Amino acid sequence: MSAPDHADLTPDSAAPTDIAPLGRSAPKPGHEMTAEEERGSVDWAAIANDADFKKLLASKIRFILPATIFFLAYYFALPILVGWCPGLMKTKIGGVNYAYLFAFSQFFMAWVVAGIYVKKAGVWDTAAAAIIAKFKKH
Amino acid sequence: MIATLLASGVLPVPEGPAPAANPAAIAMFVSFVAATLVITYFSARKSSGSSSAYFAAGRRITAWQNGLAVAGDYMSAASFLGIAGMIAVAGYDGFLYSVGFLVAYLTVLLLVAEPLRNAGKYTMADVLAYRLSPRPVRALASLSTIIVSTFYMIAQMVGAGSLVKVLIPGMTYNVAVAAVGVLMIVYVVFGGMLATTWVQIVKAVLLMSGSVFLSVLVMSRFHFSLSEFFGSLSHITSHKAGVEVTQDFMTPGLKFKNPLDFISLSLALVFGTAGLPHILIRFYTVPDAKTARGSVVWAMVLIGVFYIMTTFFGFGAASVLGPDFIMKNGGANMAAPELARALGGNIFFAFISAVAFATILAVVAGLTISASTSFAHDFFTNVIHHGKEHRPGEEVRVARITAFVVGAISIALAMALGPTANVAFLVGLAFAVAASANLPAIVLSIFWKRFNTSGAVWGLSVGLASSIGIIIISPTIMTVDAPTVAASARHLIQHAPIFPLENPGILTIPLGFLAAIIGTLLSNEPSAEAMFTELTVRANTGLGAEKATAH
């Protein structure tokens, strides 16, 4: 049998569902809903104006912005120092030069920043879950 | 730049003494291929044929699995053979790639991975199309995805052809390229993202264990003394144009003379990764943003450990073998396998070579699926058919056909270019295009409310055109070669380079961002601004994100 001829209400800004509606008339279970099908069911503006959501966003920006500036500054210090201060970077300490030690430290910098981010993100997950729960009730 | 680095994976393999047939290598090749075909068979049986199963492995990949797959996609032949070779012949400057390749993941983790997972579906373009006019944006994003993936892929295939040719005498370059191409088509066409992911996981495990073992062998040579190891690097003797020179390989600047080269390279590395389509689509294979984050962390641990080990097998090759030996025996790209032969004998040489071959195969499969997904989902379904799938399964069918076509075209191009082709610029292009075209569009559409379609179109086209254009007039392509240089190694354009740096990043990345900003300011699109609210809520809460499919 052929699939029922749905009028496709999918907005043009995204793709249609990837799960073919093979003649099932009951509503889809939650795990099969696609982003587009859920689109109309949520009041996005209300969430965006919610105080808790604004707090979550602010908290994210407060971390992500400085963290990004920090890691980029730390990272670009390496090519800048290597390029323009080769004398300093050639200086050896215990058989290894500063150039290598600084490059080596970048690995740990990346791991530490990632670690702190994951810790912070755990808190954000909880906040996001609380916001979703709040708006599901209404 | 990366171009040169990858050149090593791609450059002609100098004629050495004909190697003896290596049964161990052949056995290892065959067992790897057999294992991956079994994976593909089971993936094909599991897959239900829906788009989400085919393109995103049903979104049921776990954090550590995806972490391994991301790491696998990233640790290409370029990283393994290329960086090892570059450090082995150019010292410290090669190690800068290792650093940049890892730090780049902070850009992915902090700025891109979670919003992309929350707001997208199968491709990089999804997140752009969310609030912008989908057709022009998807068409351009799809074009840049296909350009990046295809060029990257050709370089890998030429590399594989050269590697196999050296290892299995009697196998011609064309046969090797065709074999790689056919295998890759089989993985992608039949197994989809699930098979591609598992091939990548198997390969990542092999590559990590091979690298650990190789590093341990190197350090045992130096009695596990770091000071003895680093001490040996301070006086590496090699011959440059017939003159004997002794260099401290830990000193920066043996390769790059212009400080701006360091900056330009670093820019392309740190911003390129977050725009590489074959890396980005991996975040759609996990159930949610939290798992996407976890997989970046897993990938960062693996990639970090791997790139730290390039210290041992890169510098180790310089110290144990010496640059002269490396250049005479297979060239820079064979430094790691040759080091394995010197330290672990023929069996270990065969193992490392088989791992390198597996690496190429897996990465090529990852690239093919990213190109074909983008064509099917962005171009076919959304641009041509306005976002409607006419029949269930049509998108997947188109993707399979595209994978076949992309594979066939890459095989043909790799054969046409031949084993001696200098296709290095193709991969340089991948990172340059990713950083200059894709990244501005992705970052601005996630973070800038005012951003609109015109901005995305400007950013993507200027980024795409300028990075390709600048590479053509850079020393990678445009250099006057000495008359003694062999015809096969000559640069494509015999003219003094117009752009002095090897990597275009320093010019084209700001240019891409600037074009995106100017394009935005030149037009007004209230609907794009209105949708920003929804995108922000989705990106930050995961509300309405694509779910994992049930079994």
HADDOCK unambig.tbl for C-alpha pairs under 7 A between the chains (distance, minus, plus):
assign (segid A and resid 12 and name CA) (segid B and resid 134 and name CA) 6.91 0.50 0.50
assign (segid A and resid 12 and name CA) (segid B and resid 386 and name CA) 6.75 0.50 0.50
assign (segid A and resid 12 and name CA) (segid B and resid 387 and name CA) 6.33 0.50 0.50
assign (segid A and resid 13 and name CA) (segid B and resid 129 and name CA) 5.59 0.50 0.50
assign (segid A and resid 13 and name CA) (segid B and resid 130 and name CA) 5.36 0.50 0.50
assign (segid A and resid 13 and name CA) (segid B and resid 131 and name CA) 6.51 0.50 0.50
assign (segid A and resid 13 and name CA) (segid B and resid 132 and name CA) 6.99 0.50 0.50
assign (segid A and resid 13 and name CA) (segid B and resid 133 and name CA) 6.51 0.50 0.50
assign (segid A and resid 13 and name CA) (segid B and resid 134 and name CA) 5.34 0.50 0.50
assign (segid A and resid 14 and name CA) (segid B and resid 126 and name CA) 6.94 0.50 0.50
assign (segid A and resid 14 and name CA) (segid B and resid 129 and name CA) 6.41 0.50 0.50
assign (segid A and resid 14 and name CA) (segid B and resid 130 and name CA) 6.05 0.50 0.50
assign (segid A and resid 14 and name CA) (segid B and resid 387 and name CA) 6.77 0.50 0.50
assign (segid A and resid 15 and name CA) (segid B and resid 382 and name CA) 6.66 0.50 0.50
assign (segid A and resid 15 and name CA) (segid B and resid 387 and name CA) 4.98 0.50 0.50
assign (segid A and resid 16 and name CA) (segid B and resid 387 and name CA) 6.17 0.50 0.50
assign (segid A and resid 16 and name CA) (segid B and resid 388 and name CA) 5.99 0.50 0.50
assign (segid A and resid 18 and name CA) (segid B and resid 50 and name CA) 6.42 0.50 0.50
assign (segid A and resid 18 and name CA) (segid B and resid 51 and name CA) 5.55 0.50 0.50
assign (segid A and resid 18 and name CA) (segid B and resid 52 and name CA) 6.38 0.50 0.50
assign (segid A and resid 19 and name CA) (segid B and resid 50 and name CA) 6.37 0.50 0.50
assign (segid A and resid 20 and name CA) (segid B and resid 392 and name CA) 5.50 0.50 0.50
assign (segid A and resid 31 and name CA) (segid B and resid 547 and name CA) 5.81 0.50 0.50
assign (segid A and resid 31 and name CA) (segid B and resid 548 and name CA) 6.89 0.50 0.50
assign (segid A and resid 31 and name CA) (segid B and resid 549 and name CA) 6.70 0.50 0.50
assign (segid A and resid 32 and name CA) (segid B and resid 547 and name CA) 6.96 0.50 0.50
assign (segid A and resid 32 and name CA) (segid B and resid 549 and name CA) 6.57 0.50 0.50
assign (segid A and resid 34 and name CA) (segid B and resid 546 and name CA) 5.54 0.50 0.50
assign (segid A and resid 35 and name CA) (segid B and resid 544 and name CA) 4.83 0.50 0.50
assign (segid A and resid 35 and name CA) (segid B and resid 545 and name CA) 5.43 0.50 0.50
assign (segid A and resid 35 and name CA) (segid B and resid 546 and name CA) 5.53 0.50 0.50
assign (segid A and resid 38 and name CA) (segid B and resid 544 and name CA) 5.75 0.50 0.50
assign (segid A and resid 39 and name CA) (segid B and resid 544 and name CA) 6.97 0.50 0.50
assign (segid A and resid 44 and name CA) (segid B and resid 533 and name CA) 6.82 0.50 0.50
assign (segid A and resid 44 and name CA) (segid B and resid 534 and name CA) 5.34 0.50 0.50
assign (segid A and resid 44 and name CA) (segid B and resid 537 and name CA) 6.67 0.50 0.50
assign (segid A and resid 45 and name CA) (segid B and resid 533 and name CA) 6.52 0.50 0.50
assign (segid A and resid 48 and name CA) (segid B and resid 533 and name CA) 6.40 0.50 0.50
assign (segid A and resid 48 and name CA) (segid B and resid 537 and name CA) 6.18 0.50 0.50
assign (segid A and resid 64 and name CA) (segid B and resid 110 and name CA) 6.45 0.50 0.50
assign (segid A and resid 79 and name CA) (segid B and resid 262 and name CA) 5.25 0.50 0.50
assign (segid A and resid 79 and name CA) (segid B and resid 263 and name CA) 5.66 0.50 0.50
assign (segid A and resid 80 and name CA) (segid B and resid 263 and name CA) 6.85 0.50 0.50
assign (segid A and resid 82 and name CA) (segid B and resid 252 and name CA) 6.45 0.50 0.50
assign (segid A and resid 83 and name CA) (segid B and resid 259 and name CA) 4.07 0.50 0.50
assign (segid A and resid 83 and name CA) (segid B and resid 262 and name CA) 6.54 0.50 0.50
assign (segid A and resid 84 and name CA) (segid B and resid 259 and name CA) 6.27 0.50 0.50
assign (segid A and resid 90 and name CA) (segid B and resid 251 and name CA) 6.08 0.50 0.50
assign (segid A and resid 95 and name CA) (segid B and resid 227 and name CA) 6.12 0.50 0.50
assign (segid A and resid 95 and name CA) (segid B and resid 230 and name CA) 6.57 0.50 0.50
assign (segid A and resid 95 and name CA) (segid B and resid 231 and name CA) 6.31 0.50 0.50
assign (segid A and resid 96 and name CA) (segid B and resid 230 and name CA) 6.61 0.50 0.50
assign (segid A and resid 103 and name CA) (segid B and resid 99 and name CA) 6.49 0.50 0.50
assign (segid A and resid 106 and name CA) (segid B and resid 99 and name CA) 6.68 0.50 0.50
assign (segid A and resid 107 and name CA) (segid B and resid 99 and name CA) 6.83 0.50 0.50
assign (segid A and resid 107 and name CA) (segid B and resid 304 and name CA) 6.30 0.50 0.50
assign (segid A and resid 110 and name CA) (segid B and resid 103 and name CA) 5.75 0.50 0.50
assign (segid A and resid 110 and name CA) (segid B and resid 106 and name CA) 6.67 0.50 0.50
assign (segid A and resid 114 and name CA) (segid B and resid 106 and name CA) 6.80 0.50 0.50
assign (segid A and resid 114 and name CA) (segid B and resid 297 and name CA) 6.94 0.50 0.50
assign (segid A and resid 128 and name CA) (segid B and resid 541 and name CA) 5.01 0.50 0.50
